[in-house]
Amino acid sequence: MTQNGPEAAIGEGRLVLTRAAEDWQNRLMAIFIIGKSKCSLCGDAIASDQKRIATTHFIESPSHPLWRFSDSNMHYDCFQNWAMREDFVSLYNSTIGRIRWGNGTRHEMAIDGEVRSVPAA
């Protein structure tokens, strides 16, 4: 994937992007073990009856302030009350949300953290 995202890729670069997108598609969710995996916001285990938010790894730099929340699980309620929620959603959408998948869709995160597959423009 290029620094500028999928829209900047043309010609031969499109093939590179397609391969990168396929690689990302194989890693769409953080590992989750019921009752064992901990919320990256509060640190408590996430039970099977608790709604959760989970993302793939999408922030590359460990020095980024949101890096530890990339490729993690969070309680849905914790995520709703998180002061950095809007920044996290915006960053997700500017990275993963820009990838056009082979089926003509992209993954968009809503402000509540739910990721939906939407038609790519």
C-alpha positions in Angstrom: 0.0 0.0 0.0 1.3 3.4 -0.8 1.7 6.3 1.6 -0.9 8.2 -0.4 -3.5 5.4 -0.4 -5.4 3.6 -3.2 -6.6 6.7 -5.0 -3.0 7.6 -5.9 -2.3 4.2 -7.4 -2.6 4.0 -11.2 -1.4 1.6 -13.9 1.1 -0.9 -12.7 0.9 0.4 -9.2 -2.7 -0.8 -9.2 -1.5 -4.4 -9.2 0.7 -3.7 -6.3 -2.2 -2.2 -4.4 -4.5 -5.1 -5.2 -1.9 -7.5 -3.8 -1.6 -5.3 -0.7 -5.3 -5.2 -0.3 -5.6 -9.0 -0.6 -2.9 -9.3 2.1 -4.8 -6.9 4.4 -8.0 -8.8 3.7 -6.5 -12.0 5.2 -5.9 -10.1 8.5 -9.2 -8.4 9.2 -9.7 -9.0 12.9 -7.7 -8.9 16.1 -7.4 -12.2 17.9 -10.2 -12.7 20.4 -10.5 -15.3 23.1 -13.8 -15.2 25.0 -13.3 -14.2 28.6 -9.5 -14.0 28.2 -8.9 -11.1 25.7 -8.7 -7.8 27.5 -10.2 -4.5 26.4 -7.4 -2.2 25.3 -9.1 0.7 26.9 -10.1 -0.5 30.4 -8.0 -3.7 30.7 -10.9 -5.9 31.8 -11.7 -9.2 30.0 -14.4 -9.2 27.3 -17.1 -11.7 28.0 -19.1 -13.5 25.3 -22.2 -11.4 26.1 -20.4 -8.1 25.7 -20.5 -6.2 22.5 -17.0 -5.3 21.2 -15.1 -3.3 18.7 -12.1 -5.0 17.0 -9.8 -3.8 14.2 -7.0 -5.2 12.2 -3.5 -3.7 12.5 -3.7 -0.4 10.6 -1.3 1.9 12.4 2.3 1.1 11.5 4.4 3.3 13.8 4.7 2.2 17.4 5.3 5.8 18.3 1.8 6.8 17.1 -0.3 7.6 20.2 -3.1 5.3 18.9 -0.9 2.5 17.9 -1.7 0.2 20.8 -5.4 0.3 19.9 -4.8 -0.9 16.4 -5.2 -4.7 16.1 -7.0 -4.8 19.5 -10.4 -5.5 21.0 -12.4 -3.0 23.0 -15.6 -3.1 24.9 -18.3 -1.3 22.8 -19.3 0.8 25.8 -15.6 1.7 26.5 -15.2 2.7 22.9 -18.3 5.0 23.0 -16.9 6.9 26.0 -13.3 7.1 24.7 -12.0 10.7 24.3 -9.9 9.6 21.2 -12.8 7.7 19.5 -13.3 10.3 16.7 -9.6 10.5 15.9 -9.4 6.6 15.9 -12.4 6.4 13.5 -10.9 9.1 11.2 -7.5 7.4 11.1 -9.1 4.0 10.4 -11.2 5.4 7.5 -8.2 7.2 6.0 -6.2 4.0 5.9 -8.2 0.8 5.8 -11.3 2.7 4.6 -9.6 3.8 1.5 -8.8 0.3 0.2 -11.0 -0.9 -2.6 -11.5 -4.7 -2.2 -11.8 -7.1 -5.1 -15.6 -7.2 -4.8 -15.8 -3.4 -5.3 -16.4 -2.5 -1.7 -14.4 -0.7 1.1 -14.6 -1.1 4.9 -15.9 2.0 6.6 -15.9 2.6 10.3 -19.0 4.4 11.6 -18.5 6.8 14.6 -19.8 4.1 16.9 -16.9 1.8 15.8 -19.0 -0.6 13.7 -17.2 -1.5 10.5 -19.5 -1.9 7.5 -18.8 -3.0 3.9 -19.9 -0.2 1.6 -19.7 0.3 -2.2 -16.4 1.9 -3.2 -16.9 5.1 -5.2 
